[in-house]
Amino acid sequence: MSLAWCMNIAQKTNGKTLIITPIAVGHQFVREGEKFGIDCCVSRDGNPCGDITITNYERLHKFNPSDYEGAVCDESSILKNYKGVTKTTVTEFLKKMKYRLLCTATPAPNDPIELGSTSEALGYMGAMDMLGHFFKNNEKSLHPAFIGSKWTFKPHSENAFWRWVSGWAKAVRK
């Protein structure tokens, strides 16, 4: 799905796309591309190597976002670590992208931190803004040190929250 999405973005924009993966997954994408006739290649040095370039999260800092029209994050649940360097690096990189896709096989729909980090990386509401808007914390402070604590919906905000999520998130089973 990520390869087909990238191929369509590259064709639509006549530009390049980037797939960001965990460290050992890039070559799996190349094999899948070969199987479906989609040209793609792995780059470790920050240089685009075709319409669809693949790299890993650990090498993203070598790439220039202005070289790409769109980006896909594979196994995007890596972004749920609110204070993580990877989350910050990816979110900053994606800010420059017009087209963004985050894919995960292990979503945590009951984890407000992961939903907030995902929203932020996609260019919607920031994680802390989302928490403040829809949730209350069982702690006395919204200080980042309490991230990971039990967050509960503010009164009457649950339906509004899920309407907001459905405006930017899609779940696909098959």
VODOTOR-218815 format. One line per field, with one value per residue (C-alpha): residue number from 1; residue in one letter; x negated, y negated, z negated. Coordinates in Angstrom, 3 decimals, padded with zeros to 6 digits, always signed. Layout:
resi	[NUM|...]
resn	[a|...]
X	[X|...]
Y	[Y|...]
Z	[Z|...]
//
This chain:
resi	[1|2|3|4|5|6|7|8|9|10|11|12|13|14|15|16|17|18|19|20|21|22|23|24|25|26|27|28|29|30|31|32|33|34|35|36|37|38|39|40|41|42|43|44|45|46|47|48|49|50|51|52|53|54|55|56|57|58|59|60|61|62|63|64|65|66|67|68|69|70|71|72|73|74|75|76|77|78|79|80|81|82|83|84|85|86|87|88|89|90|91|92|93|94|95|96|97|98|99|100|101|102|103|104|105|106|107|108|109|110|111|112|113|114|115|116|117|118|119|120|121|122|123|124|125|126|127|128|129|130|131|132|133|134|135|136|137|138|139|140|141|142|143|144|145|146|147|148|149|150|151|152|153|154|155|156|157|158|159|160|161|162|163|164|165|166|167|168|169|170|171|172|173|174]
resn	[m|s|l|a|w|c|m|n|i|a|q|k|t|n|g|k|t|l|i|i|t|p|i|a|v|g|h|q|f|v|r|e|g|e|k|f|g|i|d|c|c|v|s|r|d|g|n|p|c|g|d|i|t|i|t|n|y|e|r|l|h|k|f|n|p|s|d|y|e|g|a|v|c|d|e|s|s|i|l|k|n|y|k|g|v|t|k|t|t|v|t|e|f|l|k|k|m|k|y|r|l|l|c|t|a|t|p|a|p|n|d|p|i|e|l|g|s|t|s|e|a|l|g|y|m|g|a|m|d|m|l|g|h|f|f|k|n|n|e|k|s|l|h|p|a|f|i|g|s|k|w|t|f|k|p|h|s|e|n|a|f|w|r|w|v|s|g|w|a|k|a|v|r|k]
X	[+000.000|-002.831|-004.549|-001.324|-000.666|-004.203|-003.920|-000.667|-002.088|-005.206|-003.033|-000.645|-003.363|-006.156|-008.247|-009.945|-008.683|-010.385|-009.493|-010.921|-011.163|-012.647|-016.268|-015.812|-012.699|-013.932|-014.997|-011.615|-010.070|-012.487|-011.474|-007.786|-008.393|-010.017|-007.076|-004.573|-006.710|-007.225|-010.699|-012.182|-015.605|-017.298|-019.445|-021.567|-023.456|-020.596|-020.445|-017.241|-017.737|-014.584|-010.936|-010.611|-013.516|-013.567|-015.584|-015.400|-014.502|-018.102|-019.287|-016.475|-018.647|-020.776|-017.815|-016.498|-012.692|-012.658|-013.792|-010.428|-006.770|-005.568|-006.690|-005.438|-006.368|-006.204|-005.593|-004.645|-003.883|-007.554|-006.248|-004.344|-007.343|-006.325|-009.794|-011.711|-014.359|-012.901|-009.433|-010.832|-013.033|-010.216|-007.636|-009.971|-010.836|-007.183|-006.198|-007.700|-005.685|-002.448|-001.638|-002.100|-001.087|-001.658|-001.176|-001.170|+000.034|+000.230|+002.301|+003.218|+006.634|+007.014|+003.659|+004.198|+000.436|+000.030|+003.063|+001.747|-001.744|-000.242|+001.983|-000.967|-003.164|-000.366|-000.105|+003.084|+003.402|+000.265|+000.135|+000.215|+002.955|+005.020|+004.588|+005.563|+008.571|+010.171|+008.634|+007.912|+005.077|+005.447|+002.351|+002.573|+000.427|+000.197|-003.568|-005.282|-006.740|-003.253|-002.921|-001.946|+000.295|+003.944|+005.733|+009.526|+011.998|+013.280|+017.033|+018.905|+015.693|+015.572|+017.855|+016.155|+012.766|+013.683|+015.288|+012.000|+009.936|+012.181|+011.415|+007.750|+007.338|+008.388|+008.300|+008.016|+008.331|+007.630]
Y	[+000.000|-002.388|-001.717|-002.269|-005.483|-006.733|-005.804|-007.769|-010.829|-010.753|-010.529|-013.249|-015.720|-014.640|-014.589|-012.187|-010.349|-008.840|-005.752|-005.739|-002.315|-000.494|+000.432|+003.935|+003.332|+001.272|+004.218|+005.876|+002.859|+003.259|+006.923|+005.979|+003.267|+005.807|+008.166|+005.464|+003.683|+000.538|-000.984|-001.880|-001.829|-002.163|-005.201|-005.497|-008.702|-011.204|-011.291|-010.464|-007.443|-007.493|-008.438|-006.266|-006.297|-004.154|-004.818|-004.007|-006.220|-006.275|-007.901|-010.404|-013.282|-012.886|-013.653|-017.012|-017.286|-019.728|-016.862|-015.118|-015.789|-013.131|-010.686|-007.475|-006.291|-002.518|-001.175|-004.688|-003.604|-004.525|-008.100|-007.438|-008.175|-011.771|-012.990|-010.734|-012.033|-009.946|-011.415|-014.950|-014.314|-012.696|-015.326|-018.165|-016.411|-015.785|-019.413|-020.230|-017.534|-018.223|-014.500|-012.380|-008.830|-007.033|-003.257|-000.853|+002.685|+002.108|-001.018|-001.804|-003.447|-003.825|-005.546|-009.315|-009.930|-007.864|-009.479|-012.930|-012.197|-010.815|-013.853|-016.166|-014.310|-014.510|-018.267|-018.364|-019.348|-019.005|-016.265|-018.570|-020.729|-017.611|-016.371|-019.742|-020.056|-016.640|-015.043|-015.543|-013.905|-012.161|-014.096|-017.718|-018.994|-018.700|-018.904|-016.556|-014.577|-013.127|-011.879|-008.248|-008.802|-007.871|-010.329|-010.429|-012.308|-015.633|-015.600|-015.538|-015.423|-011.758|-012.038|-015.246|-013.576|-010.575|-012.875|-014.803|-011.585|-010.319|-013.525|-012.566|-008.863|-005.793|-002.192|+000.585|+004.251|+005.870]
Z	[+000.000|-000.841|+002.475|+004.444|+002.501|+003.242|+006.907|+007.186|+005.401|+007.621|+010.753|+009.588|+008.605|+010.940|+007.759|+005.415|+002.344|-000.689|-002.702|-006.232|-007.865|-010.827|-010.224|-008.768|-006.647|-003.680|-001.562|-002.106|-000.393|+002.526|+002.892|+002.763|+005.352|+007.666|+007.184|+008.205|+010.812|+008.718|+008.949|+005.582|+003.971|+000.597|-000.176|-003.284|-002.414|-002.133|+001.656|+003.522|+005.767|+007.865|+007.590|+004.467|+002.029|-001.093|-004.232|-007.911|-010.851|-012.056|-008.803|-008.301|-009.552|-006.375|-004.082|-002.933|-003.084|-000.167|+002.101|+001.619|+002.290|-000.126|-002.780|-004.351|-007.834|-008.104|-011.623|-012.673|-016.223|-016.751|-017.109|-020.326|-022.543|-023.243|-024.194|-021.795|-019.419|-016.583|-017.085|-017.037|-013.982|-011.989|-012.934|-011.924|-008.649|-007.785|-008.413|-005.027|-003.213|-001.402|-001.329|-004.475|-005.292|-008.587|-008.588|-011.498|-011.999|-015.749|-016.367|-019.939|-019.557|-023.294|-023.721|-023.570|-023.462|-020.286|-018.658|-019.553|-018.224|-015.024|-014.601|-015.109|-012.579|-010.015|-010.514|-012.533|-016.176|-018.308|-020.922|-023.950|-022.411|-021.714|-025.279|-026.715|-024.433|-024.938|-028.058|-031.701|-033.568|-036.893|-037.950|-039.058|-036.156|-032.369|-032.673|-030.145|-033.056|-033.537|-029.960|-030.135|-033.123|-032.902|-030.638|-030.736|-028.589|-029.766|-030.310|-026.997|-024.887|-023.872|-020.815|-019.693|-020.055|-017.876|-015.275|-015.169|-014.860|-012.044|-010.137|-009.650|-010.517|-008.572|-009.740|-007.166|-008.074|-004.695]
//
